[in-house]
Amino acid sequence: MEEWAQRIEKAGLSPVAVLLLGTVRALGFVAAQALLFGQPLLNGLVSPAALERAGDWLESPQQVEQLLQRLEEGG
C-alpha cells in the first residue's frame, strides 16, 4: 500500500486518486467482480497475478480506506 501511495504521489495524481478511491470505496466489490469477468480480455495486457492482486485489493474495504487516508494525509 505504501508503495502505491508513493507512486501516486510521485506522479502527481493524488487528487485524482483520492476522487477515484472514494468511488472505489463504494463500488469496490463490483469493480473486483468486473475485473474477474474481464480477466480473459486483460490477460494479454496485464499479468494474471497482478489482476488477482488488484481484485483482492478492491474487495478489501480496509485496504482501500488505508490508501485513501494515506493520500489525504499527504505522506
Stockholm file with secondary structure:
# STOCKHOLM 1.0

chainA/1-75         MEEWAQRIEKAGLSPVAVLLLGTVRALGFVAAQALLFGQPLLNGLVSPAALERAGDWLESPQQVEQLLQRLEEGG
#=GR chainA/1-75 SS CHHHHHHHHHTTCHHHHHHHHHHHHHHHHHHHHHHHHHHHHHTTTSCHHHHHHHHHHHTCHHHHHHHHHHHHHTC
#=GC SS_cons        CHHHHHHHHHTTCHHHHHHHHHHHHHHHHHHHHHHHHHHHHHTTTSCHHHHHHHHHHHTCHHHHHHHHHHHHHTC
//
